[in-house]
């Protein structure tokens, strides 16, 4: 009973400007992950687990800023508590100041492959993807470093589609969508390919906001105020 109450508390989430939360676990996980559409309606590419430096850019493009310079970071997420960026470096969760600076280690947690999103009802709890174990999904507490596996039904088509989307990079925040797209240009001896981050707001045309020009820019996440995008730039 105590375990069930803890899981229920960790999963409760209320996002501003979103439809009223469903009682289903599936809907709650989708909202935390920034997947407000049905997973059967979206087909995001598999997430690139390559690591690099964390950059932040205005959602309108321009003013791109590197928050780190020593490399090895992945899965950036904005903290709803203070606007800092939380990310993985190896098997350690780190917190990076909003304006850049030294990354501070919070906890070393083995088995986390990706930080997915914060539970807005408990600002220290993060939905994560896990490698191995009984469930591929869990909640990690930034206060204690404790990981709580979440129920997952591998026999459910909806939950399998949800997991595939969480592993991808497409994210929908209300009427704003972030996604990655492969770009190509001709080089001297071969075509050069890289990945940029695009944003689409409502019915407006999608815009390339990173223009990485030869470097892969991946794993985008939107800030709580909707003004900034964090991403990983792989040199």
C-alpha positions in Angstrom: 0.0 0.0 0.0 2.8 2.4 0.9 4.6 1.7 -2.4 1.3 2.3 -4.3 0.8 5.6 -2.6 4.3 6.8 -3.3 4.0 5.9 -7.0 0.6 7.7 -7.2 2.1 10.8 -5.6 5.1 10.8 -7.9 2.9 10.5 -11.0 0.5 13.3 -10.1 1.1 16.2 -12.6 -0.7 19.4 -13.5 0.8 21.4 -16.4 -0.5 24.9 -17.1 -2.5 25.4 -20.3 -2.9 21.7 -20.7 -6.2 19.7 -20.7 -7.3 18.4 -17.4 -5.3 15.4 -16.4 -6.6 11.9 -17.1 -6.6 9.4 -14.3 -4.7 6.9 -16.5 -1.0 6.3 -15.9 -0.4 6.5 -19.7 -1.8 10.1 -19.9 0.2 11.2 -16.9 3.5 9.9 -18.3 2.8 11.5 -21.7 2.3 14.9 -20.1 5.5 14.6 -18.0 7.4 13.6 -21.2 6.0 16.5 -23.2 4.0 14.2 -25.4 0.5 15.7 -25.4 -0.6 13.8 -28.5 -1.6 10.2 -28.6 1.5 8.1 -29.1 -0.2 6.3 -32.0 -0.3 9.7 -33.8 3.4 10.5 -33.6 6.5 8.8 -34.9 9.6 10.4 -33.5 13.1 9.1 -34.5 15.1 7.0 -32.0 16.9 9.2 -29.6 20.6 9.7 -30.1 22.4 8.9 -26.9 25.6 10.6 -28.1 26.9 13.1 -25.5 28.3 16.6 -26.0 27.9 20.1 -24.5 24.7 21.7 -23.3 23.6 24.8 -25.2 20.6 27.1 -24.6 18.9 29.2 -27.3 15.9 31.5 -27.5 12.9 29.8 -28.9 12.8 32.5 -31.5 16.4 31.7 -32.6 19.6 33.5 -32.0 21.5 34.2 -28.8 22.7 30.6 -28.6 24.9 30.1 -25.5 27.1 27.1 -24.4 26.4 26.3 -20.8 29.2 23.7 -20.7 32.6 23.3 -22.4 34.0 20.0 -21.1 31.7 17.7 -23.0 30.1 14.4 -22.1 26.6 15.7 -21.3 23.2 14.3 -22.4 19.5 14.6 -21.7 19.1 18.2 -20.6 16.0 19.2 -18.8 15.1 22.6 -17.3 14.3 22.5 -13.6 10.9 24.1 -12.9 12.3 25.1 -9.5 15.1 27.5 -10.4 15.5 27.5 -14.2 18.8 25.6 -14.0 19.5 22.7 -16.4 19.7 19.2 -15.1 21.5 16.6 -17.3 23.4 13.3 -17.2 27.2 13.1 -17.4 28.1 9.4 -17.5 26.0 7.9 -14.7 25.9 11.1 -12.7 23.0 13.6 -12.6 24.4 17.2 -12.7 22.9 20.6 -12.3 24.1 23.5 -14.4 23.3 27.1 -13.6 20.9 28.9 -15.9 23.6 31.3 -17.1 26.4 28.7 -17.3 29.2 27.8 -15.0 30.5 24.8 -13.2 28.2 21.7 -13.3 27.4 20.5 -9.8 27.0 16.8 -9.3 23.8 15.8 -7.4 23.8 12.0 -7.4 25.5 9.1 -9.1 22.7 6.8 -10.3 23.5 3.7 -12.4 21.1 2.5 -15.0 19.6 5.8 -16.2 19.8 6.1 -20.0 17.7 9.3 -20.4 16.1 12.1 -18.3 12.6 12.6 -19.7 10.9 15.4 -17.8 10.0 16.8 -14.4 6.8 16.0 -12.5 5.4 19.5 -12.0 3.7 18.5 -8.8 7.0 17.5 -7.2 9.8 19.6 -8.5 12.5 17.2 -7.3 11.1 14.2 -9.2 12.2 13.3 -12.7 10.8 10.7 -15.1 13.7 8.7 -16.5 14.4 5.8 -18.9 16.1 2.8 -17.2 18.4 0.2 -18.7 17.5 -3.2 -17.5 15.3 -4.2 -14.5 11.6 -5.0 -14.4 10.4 -1.7 -15.9 12.0 0.7 -18.5 10.5 3.7 -16.7 11.2 5.2 -13.3 11.1 8.3 -11.1 14.3 9.6 -9.6 14.4 11.9 -6.7 16.9 14.7 -7.0 16.8 15.1 -3.2 17.9 11.5 -2.5 19.0 9.9 -5.7 16.4 7.1 -5.1 14.9 5.5 -8.2 11.4 4.2 -8.1 10.4 1.9 -11.0 7.0 2.6 -12.5 4.4 0.1 -13.6 4.8 -0.8 -17.3 2.7 -3.3 -19.2 4.7 -4.6 -22.2 1.6 -6.3 -23.4 -0.2 -3.0 -24.0 0.1 -1.6 -27.5 -0.5 2.0 -26.1 2.3 1.6 -23.6 4.7 0.2 -26.1 4.0 3.2 -28.4 4.3 5.6 -25.5 7.8 4.1 -24.7 8.9 4.4 -28.3 7.9 8.1 -28.2 9.7 8.7 -25.0 12.8 7.3 -26.5 12.4 9.6 -29.4 13.1 13.4 -29.6 9.8 14.9 -30.7 8.2 16.9 -27.9 4.9 18.8 -27.8 4.3 21.5 -25.3 0.8 22.8 -25.8 0.8 24.4 -29.3 4.6 24.3 -29.5 6.5 21.3 -31.0 10.2 20.7 -30.9 11.8 18.1 -33.1 15.1 17.3 -34.9 15.7 17.1 -38.6 18.7 15.9 -40.7 20.3 18.6 -42.8 22.6 18.0 -45.8 25.1 20.1 -47.8 27.6 19.2 -50.5 31.2 18.9 -49.4 34.3 18.6 -51.6 34.2 14.8 -51.7 30.9 13.8 -50.1 27.7 15.1 -48.7 27.8 16.3 -45.1 24.9 15.5 -42.8 24.0 16.9 -39.4 21.0 17.3 -37.2 19.3 20.6 -36.2 16.5 21.5 -33.8 13.3 22.8 -35.3 10.3 24.5 -33.6 6.7 24.7 -34.8 4.2 26.9 -33.1 0.5 26.3 -33.9 0.0 26.4 -37.7 3.1 28.5 -38.4 5.8 27.2 -40.6 8.6 25.2 -38.8 11.8 27.0 -38.1 15.4 25.8 -37.7 16.5 27.5 -34.5 20.0 26.0 -34.1 21.6 26.1 -37.5 24.5 23.8 -36.3 26.1 23.6 -39.7 28.0 20.3 -39.5 27.5 19.5 -35.8 24.7 17.3 -34.5 22.3 19.2 -32.3 19.9 16.8 -30.5 17.8 16.1 -27.5 15.8 19.4 -27.3 13.8 20.5 -24.2 11.7 23.5 -23.6 12.0 25.8 -20.5 8.9 26.1 -18.2 8.3 29.7 -19.4 8.4 28.5 -23.1 11.2 31.0 -24.0 14.3 28.9 -24.2 15.4 25.6 -25.6 18.2 23.4 -24.2 19.9 20.9 -26.4 23.1 18.9 -26.8 25.6 19.9 -29.4 27.9 17.1 -30.5 31.0 18.5 -32.1 
